Amino acid sequence: MLQINNLKVAYGSIEVIHGISLEVRPGECVALIGANGAGKSSTLKAICGLVPVKSGNVTFEGRDITNLSGHGVVQAGITMCPEGRQVFPQMSTIKNLRMGAYMRRDAEQDSDLERMMDMFPILRDRAHQAAGTLSGGEQEMLAIARALMARPKLCIFDEPSLGLAPKIVAEVAATIARIKAMGKTILLVEQNSLMALRLADRAYLFEAGEIVLSGTGEELQSHPEVVKAYLGH
């Protein structure tokens, strides 16, 4: 579904991604793990048209989307649930959800809105509350539901557990598992490496802008380098 070939990304004169290649197949959950600053989020931003690609290419369902605009990427079928949630704080929960469907022109947005509030009952309870007043966990659920309102073929999650209490982290992991069970394809960047590898069919380990290891989620969970550096035991 998604193919990245020899991707390089730079901020000004500083190259941060050094020619990586990876793929995401339909129905998979693929995780990108690694330390802060390893290049994971920059890779996601390059896919989504938020930073320019220096060289290499990104293809989605056989179409070259390299340096496509952000809204063009959404139209192609990719949505990202961004790091830090980034809800519209002054807008109500329900208006935030409707913003997720901004690029859609079909007549099923209301039914999808009901489906999201069935999937996340707390959002129904908070429907008319300003999104900025929700708890961190509630905002994360809102950000996930907002992304799903676009009816994406590929869902990208950037650090969904960041800053959340352990109980809420478990709820987020369960939610991502439910989304995968719905048949959605997922690309996941997550500092909580154990959570990411448990969810992932396959995973890539980033270090200093390069992919240094790849394999199934189970393989990386038992790899000595990953265990020592990222799993804390």
PALO-698844 format. One line per 3 residues: number of its first residue (from 1); their letters; for each residue x, y, z of C-alpha. Coordinates in steps of 0.2 Angstrom, whole numbers, plus 5000, padded with zeros to 4 digits. Layout:
N
NUM) a) X:Y:Z | ...
This chain:
233
1) mlq) 5000:5000:5000 | 5014:5012:5005 | 5031:5011:4998
4) inn) 5046:5023:5003 | 5061:5022:4992 | 5078:5029:4997
7) lkv) 5070:5044:5006 | 5080:5059:5011 | 5074:5074:5021
10) ayg) 5083:5089:5026 | 5079:5105:5037 | 5089:5118:5028
13) sie) 5107:5111:5026 | 5104:5098:5039 | 5099:5081:5033
16) vih) 5089:5071:5046 | 5083:5056:5035 | 5097:5047:5026
19) gis) 5090:5037:5012 | 5078:5025:5021 | 5066:5012:5012
22) lev) 5051:5004:5020 | 5034:4997:5016 | 5017:4995:5023
25) rpg) 5006:4982:5016 | 4986:4982:5017 | 4979:4978:5033
28) ecv) 4996:4978:5043 | 5001:4988:5058 | 5019:4994:5055
31) ali) 5028:5002:5070 | 5043:5014:5069 | 5053:5014:5085
34) gan) 5068:5022:5091 | 5075:5036:5102 | 5069:5055:5101
37) gag) 5077:5063:5086 | 5080:5047:5077 | 5069:5053:5062
40) kss) 5053:5044:5065 | 5041:5059:5065 | 5051:5068:5051
43) tlk) 5047:5052:5040 | 5029:5054:5044 | 5029:5072:5040
46) aic) 5037:5068:5023 | 5024:5056:5019 | 5010:5068:5024
49) glv) 5017:5083:5014 | 5022:5093:5029 | 5040:5094:5026
52) pvk) 5049:5093:5008 | 5057:5077:5002 | 5075:5081:4997
55) sgn) 5076:5065:4986 | 5069:5048:4985 | 5050:5045:4983
58) vtf) 5034:5040:4992 | 5021:5030:4983 | 5004:5025:4989
61) egr) 4993:5012:4981 | 5005:5014:4966 | 5003:5033:4964
64) dit) 5018:5044:4967 | 5013:5056:4981 | 5031:5063:4984
67) nls) 5029:5081:4990 | 5010:5081:4987 | 5001:5094:4998
70) ghg) 4995:5090:5015 | 4977:5091:5009 | 4981:5081:4993
73) vvq) 4988:5067:5004 | 4972:5067:5014 | 4962:5066:4998
76) agi) 4973:5051:4993 | 4967:5041:5008 | 4980:5045:5022
79) tmc) 4976:5054:5038 | 4988:5057:5053 | 4983:5058:5071
82) peg) 4997:5070:5076 | 5009:5071:5091 | 5002:5081:5105
85) rqv) 4984:5078:5099 | 4982:5096:5092 | 4964:5097:5094
88) fpq) 4955:5114:5090 | 4954:5120:5108 | 4940:5133:5107
91) mst) 4929:5122:5096 | 4917:5109:5103 | 4921:5091:5102
94) ikn) 4907:5088:5089 | 4915:5102:5078 | 4932:5095:5080
97) lrm) 4925:5078:5073 | 4916:5087:5059 | 4933:5095:5054
100) gay) 4940:5077:5051 | 4928:5075:5037 | 4932:5092:5029
103) mrr) 4938:5085:5013 | 4923:5073:5011 | 4908:5077:5000
106) dae) 4897:5062:5003 | 4881:5061:5012 | 4887:5049:5026
109) qds) 4896:5061:5037 | 4882:5061:5050 | 4881:5042:5051
112) dle) 4900:5041:5053 | 4899:5055:5067 | 4887:5044:5076
115) rmm) 4898:5029:5074 | 4913:5038:5081 | 4903:5043:5096
118) dmf) 4897:5025:5098 | 4915:5019:5097 | 4921:5033:5110
121) pil) 4906:5036:5122 | 4915:5049:5131 | 4915:5060:5116
124) rdr) 4896:5059:5116 | 4896:5065:5134 | 4908:5079:5129
127) ahq) 4900:5083:5112 | 4896:5101:5116 | 4911:5104:5127
130) aag) 4926:5114:5121 | 4939:5102:5116 | 4953:5112:5125
133) tls) 4944:5108:5142 | 4945:5089:5139 | 4957:5078:5149
136) gge) 4973:5072:5139 | 4965:5055:5137 | 4949:5062:5131
139) qem) 4958:5073:5118 | 4968:5058:5112 | 4952:5049:5109
142) lai) 4945:5064:5100 | 4961:5066:5089 | 4959:5047:5084
145) ara) 4941:5049:5080 | 4944:5065:5070 | 4956:5056:5060
148) lma) 4944:5041:5057 | 4931:5054:5051 | 4941:5056:5035
151) rpk) 4938:5037:5031 | 4956:5035:5028 | 4964:5019:5019
154) lci) 4980:5022:5030 | 4979:5029:5048 | 4996:5036:5054
157) fde) 4998:5038:5073 | 5012:5049:5079 | 5016:5046:5098
160) psl) 4998:5043:5103 | 5003:5038:5121 | 5014:5054:5124
163) gla) 5011:5062:5141 | 4996:5050:5146 | 4994:5040:5162
166) pki) 4998:5022:5161 | 4979:5017:5162 | 4975:5029:5148
169) vae) 4990:5022:5138 | 4982:5004:5139 | 4966:5011:5133
172) vaa) 4975:5020:5118 | 4983:5003:5114 | 4967:4994:5115
175) tia) 4959:5007:5103 | 4973:5005:5090 | 4970:4986:5091
178) rik) 4952:4989:5088 | 4955:5000:5073 | 4966:4987:5065
181) amg) 4953:4974:5068 | 4941:4985:5058 | 4953:4982:5043
184) kti) 4962:4998:5044 | 4980:4999:5039 | 4991:5008:5052
187) llv) 5008:5016:5053 | 5013:5019:5071 | 5027:5030:5078
190) eqn) 5028:5027:5097 | 5041:5030:5111 | 5033:5016:5121
193) slm) 5042:5003:5111 | 5035:4988:5120 | 5017:4994:5117
196) alr) 5021:4997:5098 | 5029:4980:5096 | 5015:4971:5104
199) lad) 5003:4980:5092 | 5014:4978:5076 | 5014:4965:5063
202) ray) 5031:4972:5057 | 5043:4986:5064 | 5058:4996:5059
205) lfe) 5071:5003:5071 | 5077:5020:5068 | 5094:5027:5074
208) age) 5101:5044:5068 | 5090:5045:5053 | 5093:5027:5047
211) ivl) 5084:5011:5048 | 5096:4999:5057 | 5084:4984:5060
214) sgt) 5068:4977:5054 | 5057:4962:5057 | 5041:4956:5064
217) gee) 5035:4964:5081 | 5039:4948:5090 | 5056:4947:5082
220) lqs) 5061:4964:5088 | 5054:4961:5105 | 5066:4947:5108
223) hpe) 5081:4955:5098 | 5095:4958:5111 | 5099:4976:5105
226) vvk) 5081:4981:5106 | 5078:4973:5123 | 5094:4982:5130
229) ayl) 5091:4999:5123 | 5072:5001:5121 | 5063:4988:5132
232) gh) 5071:4992:5149 | 5077:4975:5153
